[in-house]
């Protein structure tokens, strides 16, 4: 049996604990430590798994020398923790957004080039079976030339408290930006967006973006943080092609109705936060073992998504000003 991969987790919050659980379930992984700026929280998680606790990524890396780390901190701290990993030639699975700006992602790209390690951006929908199936159908030509992509990602009011200072375009809409990029293989050429703020402060809680893509398709992407927190989140995807349409929602069912085949439906387990995370971590571990960058998602992909997100933020703040993006 191959030598187990030594892994540390940076961030002991809810999703950090999910990473810990997913790693712990793998026979080819040994958890070596967990870090969080809240040391007592880190210790409470570490005690359950019998691993040491630290206050930050650098301390964990220097004490435990892991082969890889997951960065699951608040978004504002992703850059520092990921740079710490790359500087020590340690592979990093970084939750989204990998950086808060294009400049931050470019700093990561520079550090990655100087390192023997790499970053896998945790764009989890690229590992979720319904989204993979939808993308495979589109890429197989099932709907013909893609004409439009529409998404919705509706979340609870608690998101404004959970993610203070992080624009929804970077926190939730970034998923759909990445899905549109991934499914179409195109990028944005022109962005127009609007936002509305709401209680408890002046943070945007609604963002609607209209995007003209380089392949001529139109993308309509929307998110809101206004649902009651006890309501199940609502996600949806539609891809309209010259020969038909594919639609997906969080149930999730994938409905296919095109001129090239009779209508059919495929049922999937809702695995976006469970099986998809397991698949994402399995892929990351495979990349670590092979010492190879991911063929599924890279920093270049994340850079393009952040570039579009920045344009959405700028357009929305300017009241819907159209922003042209150069390739």
N, C-alpha and C positions, 0 to 999 in steps of 0.2 A: 504494500500500500504506500502511496506517495506521502511524503512528509506533509502534515497538516499546515494550512495557511494560518499564520498568526495575525489576528485582527483586533483592532481597537475601535471603539465607538466614541465620537466626540459629540456630546449632547445627550442629556439624560431625560429629556422631556418625553411626551407621549410617543412621538414618532421615533425618537432615538431608542426608546424601549422596544419598539416594534423591530427595529434593526437588530437589537441585541437578541430578541427572541428568534428572529429568522436565522441569524448566524449560529445560535446555540443549537438549532435543530439540524445543522449540517455536520456530518461525520468528518468532513475534510477541513473543518475550521476549529481553531482553538481561540477563544476569547481571552485577551491578555490584559484588558483594562478599559475603563470608561472615564471620560472627563466631562466636567461641567463647571461653569463659573460658580454654580451653587454646589459647594462641596458636599453639603449634607445630602442633597438630592443624589449626587453621584454615588455617595457612600451607600445610600439606601438601595440603589439599584445594584451596585457592585456586590453588596453583601449577599444578595439573593443568588448571584452567580459565582460567588467565591473568587472575585477578581479585584485588583486594586483600583482605587479611585484617585482622580487627579483634578486639578482646577483648570487645566487648559491642554490643548493638543500638544504643544511643545514638551510639556512635562511627561505626558503619556508616551510620546515618541521616544524621548531620551531614556526613559526608565525601562520601557518594555520592548523597544525595537521591533514593532510589528511589521509584517509584510505589507499590510494594507490598513486603511482606516475608513470608516464612514463618517462624514461630516454632516451632522443633523442638528446644528445649532440654529438660533435665529439667523435670518438671512444676512443681517448686517455683519455677522462674524464669519461667514463662509470663506471670505478671501483669506483672512489671517490663518485659519486652521488649515486650509488647503495648501497655502504656500508653505506652511510648516512641514506638511507631509512631503511635498515635492522637493523641498530643500534637503530632506533626509532620504531621498530616493525611495519614498514609500507611496504606493499607489493609493488613490483617493476616489471613493464614491461620494460625490458631493450632491446633497439635496439641492433642489431648485429654489430660487435662482442661484446659479453657481457664483454670480457676482451681482452687485447692485447697479452696475453700469457697464457700458462697453469698455471703458478704461480698465475696470477691474478684471474683466474677462481677458483683455489683452495682456494684462500683467500675469494672469495665470498661464496664458499661452506661452509667453516668454519663459516663465519658470518651468513649464513642461518641456520646452525645447532644451533647456539646460539640465534637465533631470533624466535619470535612467527610468524613472517612473512615469505615470500618466494619470489623467483624471477621466473618470466616467461620470458625466452629468446624469443625475438621477431623474431622467424624464420617464416617469413610470408608465405612462400610457403606451410607450413603445414596447412594453412587455405585457400589457393587458390583453388577454385573448380577444375580446370583442373588437378592440381598436386594431389589433394585428390583422384580424380577419377582414375588417373593412378596408384596411390599406392594401391587403393582398388582392382583394376583389378589384379595387380601383387600378392597381398596377397590372393586373391581368387583362385589363381592357373591358371589364364587365359593363361599365357604363359609358364606354367610349371616352372621347376627350373631355376632361374635367372643365366644366363651365363655372361652377360656383361651389364654395364650401361655407357652411353655416354652423356655428357652434353656440352652445349656451352652457354656462357653469355658474349655478346659483347656490349661494352658501348662506349660512346663518349670520345673524347680527353680531354674534360673538367674535367673528373674524376681525372686526375693527379693534377689539381689545386684545386679541391674540397676536395680531401683527401690526402694532402701531408703527407708523412711519414707513410702512411698506405699501407702495401703490398696488392696487388690485391687478394692474397690468403685469406686474412682476411676480405677484404671489399666486393668483389663480388663473388669470388669462394667459399666462406664460405657457400653461399646458396646451391650450388650444392653438396658440401661435405655433408651438412646436408640432402639433398634430397636422396643422395645415401645411407647414414646411415639409414634413415627413411624407404625408400622403401624396402631395402634388409634385414634390421635387423642385418646385419653383420657389421664388422668394418675392418679397414685397417691392413694388416700384413706387407706389403712392399710398399714403396713409391719411385717413381722416377719422377723427375720434371725438367723442363727447363724454363728459363725466358729470355726475351729480354727487354732492356731498350730503351727509346726513348725520344724525346723532350717533355717538355722543359728542363728536367734535366736528372738525372741518375736513376729516379724511374722506376721500372719494369712496362711495359705496356702490355706485353704478358706473360701469364703463362699457360703452358701445363703440366698436371700431369697424370701419369699412375700409377694405384694403383691395387695391388693384394689384394683381400679381404679375410677375414677369412672363408667365405663360398665357396671359390674357384672362385668367379666371378672376372671379370676384369672391372675396372672403368677407363674411359678416360674423364678427366675433363679439360675444357679450358676456359680461359677468355682473352679478350683484351680490352684495353682502347684506341683504335685507330680509331673508327668510327667518321665521321664528327658529330658534336654535333646536327645538325638538322636532322639526320637520326634516324628513329625509332629503339630502341634497339632490339637486336636479342637474343632470348633465345630458347633453344631446349633441349629436353630430349628424349633419346631412351633407352628402356629396352629390351634386347634380352634374350629370354628364350629358353629352350629346345624345346618348342612347338610353338614358334612364337615371335612376337615383338610388343611392344607398342611404339608409337612415339607421341611426343607432341611438338608444337611450340607456340610462343606467339600470334598467331592469336586469340586464340589458338584453335586448333582442336585436338581431341584425336582420333587417328586411331588405330583400333584393327584388327589384321589379324593373326589368330592362327589356328592350326589344330583342335581345339575344337569348333570353331564357324565360321560362315561366316563372311567375312569382313564387318565392319560397321564403321561409324564415328559418333562422338558426337560433337556438336558445343557448345562452351561456350563463354560467355562474357569475354573479357579481364579484369579480376578483380584483378590482382596481387597487384595493388597499391590503389585500392578503396574498392571494396567489401571484398577483403581479409583482409585489415586492419580493416574494420568494424567487420568482423568475429573474428579476433584475439582479438580486444578490447572487444567484447562481451564475448568471452571466459574468458579473464582476469577478467572482472567484475564479472562473475559467480564464478570464483575461489575466488575472494576477498569476495564476499557475503557468500560463504560457508566456508571461511577460510581454504581452501584446496589447496595443490599444484596441478599444472596442470597435468592431465593424458596424455596430448598430447606432451608437450615439457618441459624439466627440465634442471637444471644446469648440470646434468650428461650428457645429450645429447650435450649441448654446450661444455662441457669439452672435449668430444671425438672429436667433430669437430675441436676445436682449436688445439688439439694434432696432428691431421692429417694436419691441416694448417701449423703448425710449422715445421712438417717434410717436407712438400712441399717447404716451404721457404728455409730450410736448404739444401735440395737436389738441388734446383734450383741454389742457390748461389754457390754450389760446382760443378756446371756444369753437373748435372744429376746423381750425386752419389746416388746409391740405399741405402735406409734407411729402416732397419727392425724395426717394432714396436711390442713391446710385449703387450699382452692383458692387 
